Every structure is written in structure tokens, then in C-alpha cells.
């Protein structure tokens, strides 16, 4: 037992692995280079190189956050701009009242942290701004309260560059709150939240932790859901769409009359029909699509009766079809059927329809997997 302790203690000092691809490292490095250079260049043009170079240290630290950790709560625009403004004001006020002493700089840092937390704009480089302002050379302090102008200019230019660059390279910045779709317009939470992790659970866990966590609540929820998804995929043992799909596909054509489509739906006890043209999927028609024309005003019915008008599927079908590949893992289909409320998922191979998946198919596949796992666990011999 004692021989294993030194490796465990040594392991604590080893750096944790980065779960980001090298492509992301390159993207962040180029972005930080551009952001720091442009912000420093603009500040040097307006206020001179000496002022720009003196404020470059905190700006470089901010560039690391907004480009390399752009999704974190400490790297969002308000923490950057708000921390620079508050720390600049605190540092300038304490220097003018107490002088450029080391203890003054340390005090400015502590006060800045308290105020940034109070204003919900905690940003580590903001502490560097407070110290830089307190320890500024006489040439900079001669600017008086105008010293805040280059500080805010630095923050503003860096944020603008970060927004443009991150979005151009496919990174969502600033990070907004995840929108929740309410398909049924009821008071019930989404199906996944009824049996899984809820927002209140995360709030209580973060409050119980009682520490600074450089991850937002929405990000933490996404990480937990992604982890559950990976665990579910492993437990399903490689089941794919091809494993559970129905291969005898009942389909329709765009010129099929609505009455015939209704008979086909009722005859096969299905809620949706893929619409094909020469084997190519061009749309899908559901029961709700067919109910629309039936619920129109009565005068429309008289017009059809007298004029002999026959409505066809091409007039009511949905042309935006959510389809899946036959190799798609079963766990990726569950959110489509549960949360998006889809009743039928066409399955494609090389762009051709090869099957459909309904909620019944998925339930049957899950039942088969649960039974196989239960049988395997019962056959195990307990070890002594």
C-alpha cells in the first residue's frame, strides 16, 4: 500500500491533458496575435507607443482568454470591458490617494477582485490593469483620469477583433445562453430533464462546491449531457439506424391525392409517409399535414366539391426533411424523436431511401439491448 503513494502524489503535479485538437491551438494562437497587435497598434496611434507598451501585459493575458478559452464565462465581452473599467478606476484612485507603492498595488488588486465579483465581470487580467495603473511611470500618470481612455480602448478593440475573428473561424463568441425549444407549449420540462440532470441540480451543485469554476452553467450542462451520450452509446453496444429501421417502406408520391394518402396511413398504422420521386426523397407528409386542409373554412370544401378540385401531397407535404444515415448510432436518434417530436426518420444510404425509423422501432431496439444485457449479467459467475 505504501509503495503506491509516491506515484499518486506525483500524478497530482502533472499537467492535465488538453482535450482540444491542435487545429484549435493554431486558431487561438493566430487570433491572439492579431488581437494583441491590432489593439496595441490602435492605442499607439492614438496615445503614443509608450502608453501602449505599458498596458500590453494585461492585454496579452486577455487575448489568451478571448481566443483560447472563448467559451468561458471569464472571457466574455462584459467581463473584459467591465473589469478593465473598474480596475482602471480603482487603480487610478488608489494611486492618487496613496502613491505608487507596492502595498497600494496589492490593495488595488484585492479591491478590484471584490468589485469585479460584485459586478459579475471577473476577468483575471483586470487585476493586472489595476497594478499597471498604480505602478505607472510619471509620464503616464500625468494623463490623470484620461489614463482610463487607453485602457478602455485596448479592451474595446480586443473584444471587437475577438468577435469578428472567432465568428469567422467558426467559434461562437460571445457565448449566449442556450435556447430551449418548447414544441408542445406546456409547463412540462423537456423529456430529457424529466429523468436526467435539471438546471436546479446544477445550481445546487455549484453552490455546494463554493469555489470559482471557470465554466458557465450552460456549458457544464452540455458537458454532462455529452458525457451521458457517450456512456449511452457505449452501453448500446454499437446499435445503428440500420439495426432497428423498417426496410419495407411505405411511401407516397407528390401527385398522390390526400384521400389516398390518408388510407395508406390508416391501413399501415403509421403517422408519416416519405415522399419519393424516382427513388429520391423530396419530402414527407404527416397526419398533421393532412389535417390542415380538412380544418379549413367550409367554403373551401364547397369550392373543391363544385369544381372537382383534388388536393395532392405536393401542396401540403413538408419539403424540409430530417433524415439520418444508416450508420448513425442509435443514441443520436433519441433526441430527434424525443425532443424534436419527430415521428418518422427516413434512413438514407448514398442519398437513397433504404428504410424508416419510428419511435416504435427505437423502443424495440432499446428493449432488445436491455434484455441482452440483463441475460449477460445473469450468466456471470460470482467470484469469491
Helices and strands as residue ranges (DSSP letters): G 2-4, H 5-13, H 22-47, H 49-54, H 56-68, G 73-75, H 77-98, H 102-118, H 124-134, H 138-141, G 144-146, H 147-168, H 191-195, H 199-209, H 217-235, H 241-244, E 251-252, H 258-268, E 272-277, E 280-286, H 287-294, H 298-307, G 313-315, E 323-325, H 330-338, E 344-349, E 352-358, H 359-378
